[in-house]
Amino acid sequence: MATVARCSDVHEAERLKMRLAAEGIQAFIPHEVMATLAPHHFLHSAGVEIQVADKDEKKAKRLLKKWSRS
């Protein structure tokens, strides 16, 4: 698994996860429950991670970069 993004909250992470799924990339939020129950913890940490399979890393990063520009 490769971390492709870090989001400020679980809602942003879920939106990106759904967008990746629409492109055929299965994404995973490793600390999803913790981010939902204790969001304040992630405000002071590195953020809520989004991970994908190693084989999808390049495509996911390319899409995330494209989406951040639009």
HELIX and SHEET records of a PDB file:
HELIX    1   1 VAL A   10  ALA A   22  1                                  13    
HELIX    2   2 GLU A   32  LEU A   37  1                                   6    
HELIX    3   3 PRO A   39  LEU A   43  1                                   5    
HELIX    4   4 ASP A   54  ASP A   56  5                                   3    
HELIX    5   5 GLU A   57  ARG A   69  1                                  13    
SHEET    1   A 3 ALA A   2  CYS A   7  0                                        
SHEET    2   A 3 VAL A  48  VAL A  52 -1                                        
SHEET    3   A 3 ALA A  27  PHE A  28 -1                                        
END                                                                             
